[in-house]
Amino acid sequence: MEKTKSKKNTFLIVLKWIVYVLIILLIVISLWLMIDRISGYNFSFFGLRSSVISSDSMSEVNVRHEYKDYLLDNEERLYKNDLIFTYDAKSIEDLEVFDIVTYLNSDNTLICHRIVQIDVDANKIWTQGDANNARDGVIEFEDIKGVYIGKISGIGAASLYLQSPYGLFGISIAFLFIFGAAIILEIDKNKKEAQKENVNDIEENNETQEDASINNNEEQSSVPSDNNKEVNNNEK
């Protein structure tokens, strides 16, 4: 029974820490996204950047897409609210046709589409959403913010919410709660340690008194009483 209870407690502790790690990771990614957006998408972490897909332009292949057959057979889809990760390309030579890239358009909006043509000599790039039936306007390499390397499906919505005023308020409350809980736990821990020390001191005092009492009793039993002396003298 105790073994089963111990396993259950261990499982709950591990589960609790997994939840904590996931929450902290989501908060960190949300702050990362927010800082990148505020900086004009010029902030990366060791060359890595994260973004959230905000439309369905990469969720399917348009029947009029010039590379429809290839895309259907070889390329993955990106869906609204997917959290994607990109790396910084060093030069236009690092790019290839069919790479998914993020770039800033003329409205200073971050777009995530696929490269369909590259002119290295002219430093020009053409992109198109898989679900769109026409190419985007031509862009230059300097507009490219990242090259797609992977995604986490569906969690972008939560990340975007955490960047909203309500989300930031919730993060602040969560940090205050965690900080307050940590202080309370530390106070409780110190209190328990003090109580334990008091109990130990009391037990030590009791043991000392018991030892002293035993020693006194032994000393008294080893000394002949006056009555015994008189009896011995009378016998003589």
Salt bridges, closest charged atoms under 4 A:
ASP36 OD2 - ARG49 NE 3.09
GLU66 OE2 - ARG135 NE 3.00
GLU75 OE1 - ARG114 NH1 3.24
ASP82 OD2 - LYS151 NZ 3.27
ASP88 OD1 - ARG49 NH1 2.95
ASP130 OD2 - ARG77 NH2 3.31
ASP130 OD2 - ARG114 NH2 2.69
ASP136 OD2 - HIS113 ND1 2.68
GLU140 OE2 - LYS124 NZ 3.05
ASP188 OD2 - LYS192 NZ 3.42
